[in-house]
Amino acid sequence: MSRKYPNILRNRKARITRRLKPRSWPKQAEPMFTGSNIHFEMADKVQAVGCGGIGAIHLLAQKIGLVDRINEQVSVLKRHVPYHESDHVLNMAYNIMAGGVRIEDIELRRNDECFLNGLGAQRIPDPTTAGDFTRRLAPQDTLKLMEAINQARQQVWRKQPKGFLAEAVIDVDGTIAGTLGECKGGIGLSYKGIWGYDPLIVSLANTKEVLFLVNRPGNATSQQGAPEWIDRAIALVQPHAGTICLRGDTDFSQTTELDRWDATGVKFVFGIDSHATLVALAEGLAEAHWRGLERVEPEIKTQPRERGESVKEKIVKERGYLNQRLKSEQVAELNYKPVACSRSYRVVVLRKNLSIERGEKVLLDDVRYFFYITNRTDLDWDEVVQFAHERGDQENVISQLKSGVNAMRMPVDNLESNWAYMVMAALAWNLKAWYGLLVPDRERGLELVKMEFRSFLQAIILLPAQIIRTAGKIVYRILSYNRWLKDFFATWERLRRLEAT
């Protein structure tokens, strides 16, 4: 095998470093963009693809056994003429990883000879066939697809260093996926007045992976059916985790389930509604029991910047809008036994002192209480609040599923088929996480895991590459350079050495 690429990468990095080296420029007579007399021509024999990183993703899917698991678990086609179930699933995921936004973009991939050559495919399903496949999956088939994906996921986890999931944090939340379609089966009207669906997302906070994604009607409550999927997530991570901690907002403080989870050693930190009983207990605490909340600010890795003027605050004052200003925060702790529980649990109380203003006038002072129920004894009061607030990072995952991956476009015709599409599309997000976890340089790999989906595509997937088919192998000849290529090649070499599972 030729290993010329380290020298090529070193030379290209040196050239771009020299080119971008800071220097004192004299006044320029012309703009920097001076290209003119531009011509285009079509290559006769040489072909290239704009998403050269897709080959690495397909190699990953093969090596962790994803292709085989899908074909073994999901059986909806009576005859494989010519496609298998894995072809349909990966067709959806690869379309998104190649930069596609909707099912119709598959047609671009399908008519790209170089793309087909890179995957060793004679052809791939067209958009209509792809949409029809989602309608073939009954709910039990979609569940089997998620199980197949989770079996492959565990192969990635087994390759991680010791202590990888010393504490596995499982986040759970619901979201609104609106649609303007009037003929979408199973839609409902949400509490916000939006027609659409209400997917439930169960994710692993450690790696941002989506463990389970469940479609529900738009009028479903946020916590509807959540215990079943939380239990599935616990069973999935348990063989790999030291401890497991569940985390969710007030909708997910499943008091009927807390004793059962506590008895099995599962930890939890949930928000709990500020009902009259808890508020009365908080107000009955002596003032000496309260202490100021110390929030942990993120570490600044560069020079701290001066905070800019709050334009929004200025407009609120000028136009006399109603404004709530936080004056101070205090925390305390009490014991509380929910009605559905057989024992008491720690409840950490966050008290916010607010100033209600209109323009420059102070109308009144207000006190509001927020409660967090937990069976964790290793966290101080401040740490419980901080840990609960870190659940907001799942909002970023949901945002990426919506706007980066476009998994919640609801492109097909009913609740079940859109559920199947969401799972296939979210596979693209999980493949991103798995790729980052298998990067040999751990720190760089975790940077990819945390990266936004579109940024990941630019760094790893959307690489112009010439496709060369020789006897027994397909060669991707990368034609561009970026700072991630050293990690890209190192990961490719690691994937090649993995034994297919």
N, C-alpha and C positions, 0 to 999 in steps of 0.2 A: 504494500500500500504506500502510495506517495504521501509524504508528510512535508510538502513544500509550504503548506499554509502558515506555519509559525513565522517563517522568514517574510512571507508576503504580508502578514498582519503587522509584523514589526516595522517593515519598510513603509507601509501605508500610514501607520500611526505616526511615524517620524515625519513623514511628508505633511500630514495634516497639522501636526503640532507646529512645525516651522511656519506653515501657511497662516495659522491663527495666532502666532506668537504676538503678544502686545508690543506695539512700537509706536513711535511718534510719527504720525502721518503728516506730510505736507498738505496744503490745500489742494484738493482734487478738482481738475477742470471738468471732469465728466462723472456721471453716476457710476457706481460700482458695477451695476449690471450693464455690461457693454456688448453682450451677444447680439449679433445682427447677421443678416444674410443667412438665415437659418433654413436648412433644407431637411426633408424627410425622405427616406427610402425604405424599402422592404427587404429584409434579409431573405435570401433564397434558401440556404441550407441551415444556417444557424438559427436556433429557436431558443427563446428564454421565457421564463414565467416571472410574474411580479411577486409571487408569494413563495419564495424558495424555502422558507422555514417549514412549510407544510410537510415536507418529507421527514423532518425530525419528529414532528407530531405523530405522523403515521407510524414511524418506527417505534415511538413510545407506546402507541396503542397496541402494536403487535407484541412488544416485549413484556408488557404487564398483563397480557392475556385478555385485553378488552375485547378484541375481535372475536376470539373463541368463546368468551363468556356470553356475549350477546347472542351469538348463534346457538349456543346450548340452552340458554334460559328463555329466549323469546322465540316463539314458534307461531307465527301468524300467516305465513305464506304456505300454501299447499304445495306449490312447486317453485323451485328456484330458477325461474326463467325470465331474465338471466340473473337476477339479483338475489343476494342473501339478505337477511335482516340487518346484519352489520353494515352492509353497503348502504342501506337506507339511512340508518342512524348516523354513520360517519359522514354521509353526504350532507346531512343537515349541519352537523358540527363543523365540518371542514369549510362549508360555504361561509359560515360566520367567521372562521379563523382566517379565511382568505380575504376578508374585508366586506363580505356580503352583509346586507341589512335585512333583506326580506327573502322569502322563498323564491321569488321570481329571479333573484340574482344567481340562482343555480344555473340558469340558462347560459350565463357568461362562462361559468366554469365548464359546462358541458360542451361548449363550442370552442374551448381552448385546448388545442391538440397537445400543447406542451404541458398543461396541467394534467391531462389524462396520462400522458407518458410518464410524468413524475410519480404518479401513484400506481403505475403499471396497470391501468384500467383501459379496457377497450371502449367502455362508455360508462356513464353514470346516469341515475334516474333524472328525468326532466322534472320541472317544477310541479306539473300536474300529477305525475306519478308519485312524487315525494309527498304532496298533500294528501293523496289517496292513501298512502301508507299510514299516515297519522290516524285516519279514520278506521283503519283496520284494528287498531290497538284498543281493546277493551280495558277497563280499569285494572283488571288482574294482569294484563300484559304489560301495562305501564309500570306496575309494581315489580314485575319480573325484570323489566329493563333497569329499574333503579337498583335492584339486587345485583344484577350483572355488573353494573357500573361500580357498585360498592365492593364486589369481590375483587375487581381490578384495582380499586383504590387501596385495598389492604396490601396488595403487592408493593405499592409505592411506600406505604408506611413501614413495611418490613425492612426497607432499605435505609431507613433513617437512623441517625446515631442514637445511642442510649440516652434515655431521658427526653426523647422527642415529645412525648405526650405525658410528661410527669403529672401535669394537671390539664386535662382536656376540658375546655369550656365550650358548652353547647348553647348556642343562642337560638331563640325561637321568636318569630314575629309573623304577623300577617300584613298584607299590603293590598292596595286597590289597583287592579289592572283594568283601566277603563277601555271601552271600545265604542266607536260610533256606529258599528253595525247593528241593525235592527233584527237580524235573523240569526243571531248567534244563540244556539241552544244552550240552556242552563245559565244565562245571564241573570243578574238581579240588580236591584237598585240599592246602592250602598248608603250608609248613614250620611254621607256627604252629598248625596243626590247624584252620584255618578253611576251610569249603567256599565256593567262589566262583570268581572270576576274578582275573587278575593283569595289569591294564592297564599298558602301557608309555607313559610321558608324555615327550615331547620338547618343551621350551618355550624361549622366548627370554627370558633373564633381564632384558634391557633394558626390556621392556614387559610382562612377565608373560604374553604370548600363548602359547597352546598351538599349536604348529606341527603336531605329529602326535600322535594318540592311537590306540593299537593295543590291541585286546582279545586276551587270551591265557588259556588254562586256568589255574586256580588253582595247579597244581603246576609251572608254568613257572618257570625260574630268572629272576632279576631281569634279567639281561643277554641273555636269549634273543632272538635276532633283532635286537638293538640296532644293529649296524653298518649294516644296510640303511637304517634310519630315520634314523640320524645322517647318513648320506651324503645322504639326501633333504633333510634340514634344511640341510646345508651348501650344497647346490645352490640351495635356496630363498633363502637370505640373501646368497649370494655377490655377486649383482649390486648389492646395496645397501650392503655392508659394506666397511670399510677392511681390518680383520683379523677373523678368526673364531677363537674359542677355545672348545673343548669342555670340559665340566666334569661330573664324576660321581664316585660313591663307588667303593669297591674292586671292586665287581662289574663296573664298566664300564671297568676298565683293560685294554682289549682289546689285549694285547701283539701279537697277530697283525696288528693294523691300524695300530699306531703309526707304523711306517716309512712306510706309504702316506700317512697324513695329514700326517706331517712333510714328505714330499717335495712335497706340494701347497701347502705354506705354512700349513696349518691348525695352530694352537696348541692345546695341551691341558694340563689339570691334572686328573689323576685320583688318587684314593686307590689304594694298592696293598697287597695283603695282607702282613701281618707274618710272612712265612715265615722259616724258619731261616737261610737265606743272608743275607737283609737284616738280620736281628737280629744275626747274627755280625759283619757289616760295621759296624753301628752301635756294637756293643760294642767293636770294635777301634779306634774313633776315639779319639785322645788327648783328655783332658779339656779341654785348652786350645782344642780345635776347637769346643767347645760354647759357646753364649752364651744368655743369658736371652731368653725370648720376650716381645716387647712387643706386647700386643694393643691394637688401636685401638678405643677406646670410642666409641659413637655420640654425636654432638653434642647437648647438652641445650639446647633452644631456650628453655626457661623457667627458673625458679629450681630448682636441684638440691634434691631432697627427701632427708630423712634415711631411710636404709633401715630398714624395720621389722624386728621380731624374727622370726627364722626359726622358725615354729611346727613345721614338719616336723623340723628339726634337733633341737629340744627333745624331740619325741616319740621320735625315733630313740634318743637318749641315755637317756631315761627307761625305755624298754622293752627296751633292750639289743639293738637290731637291728644287724646287720652293716652297717658304713658305710665307704665309701671317700672319704677326704678328700684333695683335691689340695693338695700342699705347694708344688710349684714346677714350671715348665716350661722346657725348653731346646730349642734348635733347632741343627741342623747340616746339612751337605750332603755328599753323596757321589755318585760316578758309578756307574751300574749298567747292565749290559746284560742285559735279559730274554732268556730262551732263544729266544723266537720273533722277536727283533729282530736286525738286522744291525749295530746301532750302540748306543753307550751313551747314556743320558739322565741329566739331573739328577734326583736323588732328594733331596728335603728331608725330614729326619727330625725328628719332634717327640717329645721324651722327656718323659714325665709321671712325676713322682715322687709316689707315692701313699702315704698312711698308711691301713692297714686296721685299723679299730677295731670294737669291740663295746661299746656303751654308752660308758663313760668310759675303757675299757681299750684301749691300743694293742697290737694283736696282732703286726703286722709291718709293715715297709716294703716297697713293691713298686715296680718300675720297668716301665713299659710304653712301647712304641714304636709310633708311627704314621708311615706313609710316604706321600709324595706324589710321583708321577712326572710330570715336565713337560719340554717342550722350550722353555719360555720362559726367556729370559736377561735380560729387562727387569725381573724381579721379584726383590727381595731375599728372603732366607729367611723372614723374618716375613711379608712380603707374599704369598708363596706359600701359607702356612698360612692367612692371613686370607682370601685369595681362595677357597681350597678350602672354608673353613667358611661362606662366604657362599652356597654352594650350598644351605644349609639354607633359604634363602628359597623354593626350589622346593617345599619341604614346605608352605609357606603356600598356594602355588598349588594343590597337590594337595588340601589341606584345603578350599579354596574350591570346587573341583570336586565334592568329596564332600558337604559340608554346606551350602554356599551355593547352588551351582547344582543340586545333587542329580543330577549327571550319571552317578553310579555307583550308582544305585538298582537297576539290572538289572531293569527292569520287564517285559521280554518273555521269549521262551521259549528262546533258544539263544545261543551265543557270537556268531554273525554278526549277529543282529538286535540284540543288546545293544550290539555294537560300533557299529552304525549309530546307535542311540539316543544313545550317549555322544558321538559326533561332532556330532550335531544339538544336543544339550544344551550341549556345550562351546562351540558357536557363540555362545550367549548371553554367555559369558565373554569371547570374542574381540570381540564387538560392543561390549561395555563398554570394552575397551582401545582399540579403533579410535575410538570416540566421544571418549575422553579425548585421543587423539593429534590430533584435529581441532579441539579447543577453541582458539580464537584466542589466549587468554592461556596461554602455554606452561606457566607454573608451576602455574596452577590445573588445567590439563589433566592434567599429570603427577600431581597429587594425586588426580584421579579414577582414573587408571591404577592407582595403588597402593592404592586404596580397596577394602575388602571388598565383595563382591558385594551383600549385603543393604543395606549403607550406600549404595551407588551407586543401588540401586532407590529408596530413600527420598529421595535428593537429586534424581534426574533423571527417574525413570520414574513413580513412584507419585504423580503430581500430579493432583488433581481437575481435570477440564477439561470444559467444555461443548463438544459437537460440533455445529457448524453446517455444513450442506451447502448451498452456494450454487452457482450456475451456474459450472462449471469449477473449483471449488476446495473443499477441505475445511478448515474453520477449527477449530482447537483453541483455545478460549478458557480460559486457565488461571485457576482460581478461588482458588488459594491462594498463599502466599508462603513462600519460604525463601531462604537466602543464596546459593544456586546459580543462581537464576533469571536473573541478569544474564549469566552464562556460558552458560546454556541458550539464551537468545535470540540471543546473539552467535554461538553455534555453529550455530543454525538458519539465521541469515542467511548464514553461510559455506557451509553445505551447499546452500542454495538456489542460490548462485552457481557451485557446482561443475558442470562439464559431466559429464553421465552418461557412464559408460564401458562 
